Amino acid sequence: MRHLLHMASYSSQTNMHARNLAIVWAPNLLRSKDIEATGFNGTAAFMEVRVQSIVVEFILTHVEQLF
C-alpha cells in the first residue's frame, strides 16, 4: 500500500491518483471468490469491483493512519 501511495504522489505526471490506482489494483488485492466461483458478469461483477475499488481507495488515502 505504501508503494501505491508513493506512485500516487506522481499523479501530476502519470494521472494515476489514488482512485485510478484503486480501480486497477482492487480486483487483484481484494479478489472475490463469489465472482470467480459463480462467473458473475455484467452488472453484478461491475458492482463487486466498484466496492473493491472504493475500499482500496479508502485504504490508499488513509495509509498513514492504518499502517
C-alpha positions in Angstrom: 0.0 0.0 0.0 2.8 2.4 0.8 4.3 1.7 -2.7 0.9 2.5 -4.3 0.7 5.7 -2.2 4.2 6.6 -3.5 3.1 6.0 -7.0 0.0 8.3 -6.4 2.4 11.1 -5.4 3.4 11.2 -9.1 -0.2 11.7 -10.2 0.5 15.1 -11.7 2.8 13.3 -14.3 1.1 10.0 -14.6 -2.6 10.7 -13.9 -2.6 7.7 -11.6 -4.0 9.2 -8.5 -5.5 7.1 -5.7 -8.8 6.5 -7.4 -7.2 5.2 -10.7 -4.7 3.0 -8.8 -7.6 1.6 -6.8 -9.6 0.8 -9.9 -6.6 -1.0 -11.4 -5.4 -2.8 -8.3 -8.6 -3.6 -6.4 -9.5 -6.8 -8.3 -6.1 -8.2 -7.5 -5.8 -7.0 -3.9 -9.4 -8.0 -2.9 -10.2 -11.0 -5.0 -13.8 -12.1 -4.8 -14.3 -15.9 -4.7 -18.0 -15.2 -5.4 -17.2 -13.7 -8.8 -14.7 -16.4 -9.7 -16.9 -19.3 -8.5 -20.2 -18.2 -10.0 -18.8 -16.5 -13.0 -20.6 -13.2 -12.4 -20.9 -11.0 -15.4 -22.5 -7.7 -16.3 -23.9 -5.6 -13.5 -23.2 -7.9 -10.6 -19.5 -8.1 -11.4 -19.3 -4.4 -12.0 -20.8 -3.6 -8.6 -18.5 -6.0 -6.9 -15.4 -4.4 -8.5 -16.8 -1.0 -7.6 -17.0 -1.9 -3.9 -13.5 -3.3 -4.1 -12.1 -0.1 -5.7 -13.8 2.1 -3.1 -12.2 0.0 -0.3 -8.8 0.2 -1.8 -9.1 3.9 -2.5 -10.0 4.4 1.2 -7.0 2.4 2.3 -4.7 4.4 0.0 -6.0 7.7 1.3 -5.5 6.6 4.9 -2.3 4.6 4.7 -0.5 6.5 7.5 -3.4 6.0 9.9 -4.0 2.4 9.1 -0.4 1.2 8.8 
